[in-house]
Amino acid sequence: EKQQLIILGAGYDTRGFRLNLQPAFECVWEVDQTEVQTKKIRNLRQIKDDVCIQERIDSCFVRFIGIDFNQESIDEKLQSSEGYSIHTPSVVTLEGITQYLPKDSTAETLTALKKVVPAGSILLITYVDQNVLDDPIQCGSPNEVKKAVNSASMVGEPWISFWTPDEFSSYLKELGYNVMSDSIPYDYIEKYLTPLGRNREKKEMLAMEHFVVATIE
């Protein structure tokens, strides 16, 4: 059975155009602000020598849903979009977003999401570790961690929400999501790079952000 991929806060993510998704997915739904999507589509249309990009836009394999996250509900926007099915098994991504939102806002989004995707669907979500504030050396070079936090604040998008792994697991459980895995970049070195002989020192990386795979109950 084919699935649908839902990318919340898609921004300029190009996975729907770069990856070979069509064997497993019937369509990709990109959800973000209308002005961001308009600029993205315009830029994609300018890539004339990539037939795949144009085909995926014209065939509606990649579909765009404009939303004002402060005013509109994700479940209502998805349900009102032509071709969207609440019964199709889904993979939903919410990456690089939760640190910018109050925890209550993330909870509202995840609660709304449960109304429009079937049980057993997969959520891929990230969060920033509480150690970024409490014990930065656990996340890498303290100076680099501080620089990352300050950079976000300087551009007017401060990080305001942080969790420990146990806190985030409990947070998702209360919302009806079951955590299957919680990984940091160090884990990917051991799983993917080391077997290929492409070792990297931990001091070369920051482990501020966790990557969580959860099922929707």
ZIVEN-V141530 format. One record per residue. N is the residue number from 0. PSI is psi as a letter, one per 20 degrees, with the letter a starting at -180 (none if undefined). NEAR is the number of other C-alpha atoms within 12 Angstrom. D_LAST is the distance of its C-alpha to the last C-alpha in Angstrom with 1 decimal. Layout:
n->N psi->PSI near->NEAR d_last->D_LAST
n->N psi->PSI near->NEAR d_last->D_LAST
//
This chain:
n->0 psi->p near->11 d_last->19.0
n->1 psi->q near->18 d_last->19.4
n->2 psi->r near->28 d_last->16.9
n->3 psi->q near->35 d_last->17.5
n->4 psi->p near->37 d_last->17.8
n->5 psi->o near->45 d_last->17.4
n->6 psi->o near->37 d_last->19.5
n->7 psi->p near->40 d_last->19.3
n->8 psi->l near->32 d_last->22.7
n->9 psi->h near->33 d_last->24.1
n->10 psi->c near->29 d_last->27.6
n->11 psi->k near->25 d_last->29.9
n->12 psi->p near->28 d_last->27.3
n->13 psi->j near->25 d_last->28.8
n->14 psi->h near->23 d_last->26.3
n->15 psi->i near->34 d_last->26.1
n->16 psi->h near->31 d_last->29.8
n->17 psi->h near->17 d_last->30.4
n->18 psi->q near->17 d_last->27.9
n->19 psi->m near->18 d_last->28.0
n->20 psi->h near->23 d_last->24.7
n->21 psi->h near->23 d_last->25.9
n->22 psi->h near->13 d_last->25.6
n->23 psi->h near->17 d_last->21.8
n->24 psi->p near->23 d_last->21.1
n->25 psi->h near->29 d_last->22.5
n->26 psi->r near->34 d_last->22.7
n->27 psi->p near->39 d_last->22.1
n->28 psi->o near->43 d_last->21.5
n->29 psi->p near->43 d_last->23.1
n->30 psi->o near->36 d_last->22.5
n->31 psi->a near->34 d_last->25.2
n->32 psi->q near->25 d_last->28.4
n->33 psi->g near->20 d_last->30.8
n->34 psi->h near->18 d_last->33.7
n->35 psi->g near->23 d_last->31.9
n->36 psi->h near->27 d_last->31.0
n->37 psi->g near->19 d_last->34.5
n->38 psi->g near->16 d_last->36.1
n->39 psi->g near->25 d_last->33.7
n->40 psi->g near->27 d_last->34.5
n->41 psi->g near->17 d_last->38.2
n->42 psi->h near->16 d_last->38.2
n->43 psi->h near->27 d_last->36.5
n->44 psi->h near->21 d_last->39.0
n->45 psi->i near->14 d_last->41.8
n->46 psi->n near->16 d_last->40.8
n->47 psi->h near->13 d_last->43.0
n->48 psi->j near->11 d_last->43.2
n->49 psi->n near->15 d_last->39.5
n->50 psi->h near->17 d_last->39.1
n->51 psi->g near->24 d_last->35.4
n->52 psi->g near->29 d_last->34.6
n->53 psi->h near->24 d_last->36.5
n->54 psi->h near->20 d_last->35.1
n->55 psi->h near->30 d_last->31.5
n->56 psi->g near->26 d_last->32.4
n->57 psi->h near->16 d_last->34.6
n->58 psi->i near->16 d_last->32.3
n->59 psi->k near->23 d_last->29.4
n->60 psi->g near->29 d_last->27.3
n->61 psi->p near->37 d_last->26.6
n->62 psi->q near->32 d_last->26.1
n->63 psi->p near->39 d_last->26.6
n->64 psi->o near->38 d_last->25.1
n->65 psi->p near->29 d_last->27.2
n->66 psi->q near->28 d_last->25.8
n->67 psi->o near->19 d_last->27.1
n->68 psi->h near->25 d_last->24.3
n->69 psi->i near->14 d_last->26.3
n->70 psi->h near->12 d_last->26.9
n->71 psi->q near->20 d_last->24.3
n->72 psi->p near->26 d_last->20.7
n->73 psi->g near->37 d_last->18.5
n->74 psi->h near->28 d_last->16.8
n->75 psi->g near->23 d_last->20.3
n->76 psi->g near->28 d_last->21.8
n->77 psi->g near->32 d_last->19.4
n->78 psi->h near->21 d_last->19.7
n->79 psi->i near->18 d_last->23.4
n->80 psi->p near->21 d_last->24.0
n->81 psi->p near->14 d_last->25.7
n->82 psi->i near->21 d_last->23.9
n->83 psi->p near->31 d_last->20.4
n->84 psi->p near->24 d_last->17.9
n->85 psi->i near->26 d_last->14.6
n->86 psi->i near->20 d_last->14.1
n->87 psi->p near->25 d_last->14.9
n->88 psi->p near->29 d_last->12.4
n->89 psi->q near->35 d_last->12.7
n->90 psi->p near->34 d_last->13.5
n->91 psi->p near->38 d_last->13.8
n->92 psi->p near->34 d_last->16.3
n->93 psi->n near->35 d_last->17.3
n->94 psi->p near->27 d_last->20.2
n->95 psi->k near->28 d_last->23.1
n->96 psi->g near->34 d_last->22.2
n->97 psi->h near->36 d_last->20.7
n->98 psi->i near->32 d_last->24.0
n->99 psi->i near->26 d_last->25.8
n->100 psi->q near->24 d_last->23.6
n->101 psi->q near->18 d_last->23.5
n->102 psi->h near->24 d_last->20.3
n->103 psi->h near->17 d_last->19.9
n->104 psi->g near->22 d_last->20.2
n->105 psi->g near->32 d_last->17.4
n->106 psi->g near->22 d_last->15.2
n->107 psi->g near->23 d_last->16.4
n->108 psi->g near->30 d_last->15.7
n->109 psi->h near->34 d_last->12.0
n->110 psi->g near->25 d_last->11.7
n->111 psi->h near->23 d_last->13.7
n->112 psi->h near->37 d_last->11.9
n->113 psi->h near->32 d_last->8.7
n->114 psi->i near->26 d_last->11.4
n->115 psi->j near->30 d_last->12.6
n->116 psi->q near->33 d_last->10.3
n->117 psi->q near->24 d_last->8.5
n->118 psi->q near->23 d_last->5.1
n->119 psi->i near->22 d_last->6.1
n->120 psi->r near->32 d_last->8.1
n->121 psi->p near->34 d_last->9.6
n->122 psi->p near->38 d_last->10.8
n->123 psi->o near->35 d_last->14.2
n->124 psi->q near->37 d_last->15.5
n->125 psi->q near->38 d_last->18.7
n->126 psi->r near->40 d_last->20.3
n->127 psi->p near->39 d_last->23.8
n->128 psi->q near->37 d_last->24.7
n->129 psi->h near->28 d_last->26.3
n->130 psi->i near->26 d_last->29.1
n->131 psi->h near->35 d_last->30.3
n->132 psi->g near->24 d_last->31.8
n->133 psi->h near->17 d_last->32.4
n->134 psi->m near->18 d_last->33.4
n->135 psi->h near->24 d_last->33.8
n->136 psi->h near->23 d_last->35.5
n->137 psi->i near->24 d_last->32.2
n->138 psi->j near->31 d_last->31.1
n->139 psi->b near->28 d_last->34.4
n->140 psi->p near->21 d_last->37.7
n->141 psi->h near->23 d_last->37.8
n->142 psi->g near->17 d_last->40.1
n->143 psi->h near->22 d_last->37.8
n->144 psi->g near->30 d_last->34.8
n->145 psi->h near->24 d_last->36.9
n->146 psi->g near->17 d_last->38.1
n->147 psi->g near->27 d_last->34.6
n->148 psi->g near->29 d_last->33.7
n->149 psi->h near->19 d_last->37.1
n->150 psi->g near->15 d_last->36.9
n->151 psi->g near->18 d_last->33.8
n->152 psi->h near->16 d_last->35.7
n->153 psi->h near->12 d_last->38.8
n->154 psi->j near->11 d_last->37.3
n->155 psi->j near->12 d_last->35.9
n->156 psi->m near->19 d_last->32.2
n->157 psi->q near->20 d_last->31.9
n->158 psi->p near->32 d_last->28.9
n->159 psi->i near->27 d_last->27.8
n->160 psi->p near->30 d_last->24.4
n->161 psi->q near->32 d_last->24.0
n->162 psi->q near->29 d_last->21.8
n->163 psi->r near->23 d_last->22.1
n->164 psi->g near->26 d_last->19.5
n->165 psi->g near->18 d_last->18.6
n->166 psi->g near->20 d_last->18.5
n->167 psi->h near->34 d_last->16.2
n->168 psi->g near->28 d_last->13.7
n->169 psi->h near->17 d_last->13.9
n->170 psi->g near->25 d_last->13.9
n->171 psi->h near->35 d_last->10.5
n->172 psi->g near->21 d_last->9.1
n->173 psi->h near->17 d_last->10.7
n->174 psi->i near->27 d_last->9.2
n->175 psi->k near->27 d_last->5.5
n->176 psi->q near->31 d_last->5.7
n->177 psi->o near->26 d_last->6.8
n->178 psi->p near->30 d_last->10.4
n->179 psi->h near->21 d_last->11.9
n->180 psi->q near->23 d_last->15.3
n->181 psi->o near->29 d_last->17.5
n->182 psi->q near->27 d_last->20.8
n->183 psi->r near->28 d_last->24.1
n->184 psi->h near->27 d_last->27.0
n->185 psi->h near->28 d_last->28.8
n->186 psi->h near->22 d_last->26.2
n->187 psi->h near->22 d_last->26.8
n->188 psi->g near->22 d_last->30.5
n->189 psi->h near->19 d_last->30.2
n->190 psi->g near->16 d_last->27.8
n->191 psi->h near->15 d_last->29.4
n->192 psi->g near->16 d_last->32.8
n->193 psi->g near->15 d_last->34.4
n->194 psi->h near->12 d_last->34.3
n->195 psi->j near->12 d_last->36.2
n->196 psi->j near->11 d_last->38.7
n->197 psi->m near->13 d_last->37.6
n->198 psi->q near->19 d_last->37.3
n->199 psi->q near->20 d_last->37.0
n->200 psi->q near->15 d_last->37.8
n->201 psi->h near->20 d_last->35.2
n->202 psi->i near->19 d_last->37.8
n->203 psi->i near->15 d_last->37.6
n->204 psi->r near->24 d_last->33.9
n->205 psi->p near->31 d_last->31.9
n->206 psi->l near->33 d_last->28.6
n->207 psi->h near->39 d_last->27.6
n->208 psi->p near->38 d_last->24.3
n->209 psi->q near->37 d_last->21.2
n->210 psi->o near->33 d_last->19.0
n->211 psi->p near->32 d_last->15.4
n->212 psi->p near->29 d_last->12.9
n->213 psi->q near->34 d_last->9.2
n->214 psi->q near->30 d_last->6.2
n->215 psi->p near->31 d_last->3.8
n->216 psi->none near->23 d_last->0.0
//
